[in-house]
Structure formats: C-alpha cells, structure tokens
Amino acid sequence: MSPISDPEKAESKHLLAATQFFGKKVLEIGCGKANLTWQYANIAQKVYGIDPSLTDLRKAKSDQPASISNVLISQAIGEAIPFTSCIFEVAVFSSSL
C-alpha cells in the first residue's frame, strides 16, 4: 500500500499562495507522478519536471490532462539537471527524498 500524499491539496494551496507561477519557466525536481505539477501547470509558461523513477514518470505521462501541453517530464536527478541552456524562474523541490 502506498501512502496518500496531500489528499486535501494543502501543499498545492500553500505553494500557489507563496509563489508566482503565471508566465514563468518552472523546474520541478522530484515531480514523481506529477500530482503537484498538474495543480500549477496551466498557469506557468513551461514546466520541466524531473524524477529518477521511470515508473512514476510513466504514470505522470499517462495521467497528463489533455488540456496541458506545456509540461516536459524526463528522468533525471536533482544533482544532475539535464537542462544546461535553460533559465528557470521558479524551482520546486517538494516532498522529495
């Protein structure tokens, strides 16, 4: 049985209240299944999500809402971010190990 993370969406409410995502390029380190990603992706310019788990990334891609096309999800770790030529205005590192 896997743990339920943030069932009341409190994490995303606090994140949206504390951070301006509108029109920004966002890097989410440890996006996992992208449950948090989908909460703000529709207001960001572009979201780059990375996670080391291929299983979680496959789930994220299969659950991606059809209305969200500005998210790029790829396998990577925070210590070796693969976007050398990108500048991010917001970095999210939440609930990651």
Secondary structure as GFF3:
##gff-version 3
##sequence-region A 1 97
A	DSSP	alpha_helix	10	18	.	.	.	ID=ss1
A	DSSP	beta_strand	25	29	.	.	.	ID=ss2
A	DSSP	alpha_helix	37	40	.	.	.	ID=ss3
A	DSSP	beta_strand	46	51	.	.	.	ID=ss4
A	DSSP	alpha_helix	54	63	.	.	.	ID=ss5
A	DSSP	beta_strand	71	75	.	.	.	ID=ss6
A	DSSP	three_ten_helix	78	80	.	.	.	ID=ss7
A	DSSP	beta_strand	90	92	.	.	.	ID=ss8
###
